[in-house]
Amino acid sequence: MGFGGIGIPSLILILIIVILLFGTKRLRGMGSDLGSALKNFKKSVKDGTAEKNETDAEDDKVEDQSAKSVIEGEATEKDKDKV
């Protein structure tokens, strides 16, 4: 027995029915479309993690610069009462 009680003869019969319904040309097209979709998905996931890492690195740089800099300004009457 193969996959969950489905044997080799049953799989061959299912394959023949699918080929008769869709045809080899259409199946080939669907297979290539599926392959290119998976390839693009993997590429976008890889690019997304690389972009996230770059963004995190830029955020760290901004935080480091803001810790070293001094912001000057004037306080209004409201702000003076709070201090």
Legacy VTK file of the C-alpha trace (Angstrom):
# vtk DataFile Version 3.0
C-alpha trace
ASCII
DATASET POLYDATA
POINTS 83 float
0.000 0.000 0.000
1.222 3.459 -0.871
-0.074 6.824 0.179
-2.840 6.354 2.760
-4.277 3.212 1.207
-3.874 4.333 -2.420
-1.767 1.886 -4.377
0.325 2.268 -7.510
-2.475 1.099 -9.872
-4.852 3.703 -8.409
-2.257 6.459 -8.833
-1.688 5.467 -12.456
-5.445 5.525 -13.100
-5.739 8.999 -11.521
-2.824 10.228 -13.666
-4.458 8.900 -16.856
-7.764 10.606 -15.982
-6.026 13.917 -15.275
-4.123 13.720 -18.577
-7.347 12.977 -20.456
-9.188 15.864 -18.787
-6.540 18.563 -19.131
-4.181 17.378 -21.851
-0.396 17.288 -21.726
0.066 20.786 -23.152
-2.106 22.384 -20.482
-0.481 20.347 -17.695
2.966 21.394 -18.913
1.873 25.043 -18.883
0.428 24.746 -15.378
3.614 23.082 -14.177
5.839 25.807 -15.579
3.549 28.515 -14.131
3.653 26.844 -10.731
7.438 26.538 -10.901
7.932 30.192 -11.809
5.510 31.258 -9.071
7.470 29.290 -6.460
10.741 30.720 -7.758
9.430 34.289 -7.525
8.002 33.624 -4.061
11.331 32.322 -2.765
13.122 35.301 -4.315
10.736 37.810 -2.726
11.024 36.135 0.687
14.814 36.246 0.407
14.739 39.918 -0.695
12.274 40.772 2.076
14.541 39.386 4.801
17.556 41.159 3.300
15.584 44.422 3.148
14.443 43.960 6.742
18.030 43.469 7.884
19.088 46.643 6.041
16.240 48.605 7.619
17.165 47.344 11.092
20.778 48.384 10.525
19.673 51.874 9.407
17.437 52.199 12.492
20.379 51.304 14.731
22.488 54.013 13.064
19.769 56.624 13.592
19.412 55.661 17.268
23.184 55.918 17.768
23.298 59.365 16.174
20.343 60.652 18.190
21.940 59.527 21.449
25.056 61.592 20.660
23.307 64.755 19.452
21.797 67.522 21.562
18.530 69.113 20.562
18.255 72.783 21.449
14.995 74.681 21.739
12.950 77.060 23.811
10.398 76.066 26.404
7.056 77.806 26.512
5.293 78.883 29.713
3.332 75.614 29.759
6.514 73.568 29.479
8.279 75.586 32.188
5.520 74.792 34.686
5.876 71.056 34.016
9.595 71.012 34.864
LINES 1 84
83 0 1 2 3 4 5 6 7 8 9 10 11 12 13 14 15 16 17 18 19 20 21 22 23 24 25 26 27 28 29 30 31 32 33 34 35 36 37 38 39 40 41 42 43 44 45 46 47 48 49 50 51 52 53 54 55 56 57 58 59 60 61 62 63 64 65 66 67 68 69 70 71 72 73 74 75 76 77 78 79 80 81 82
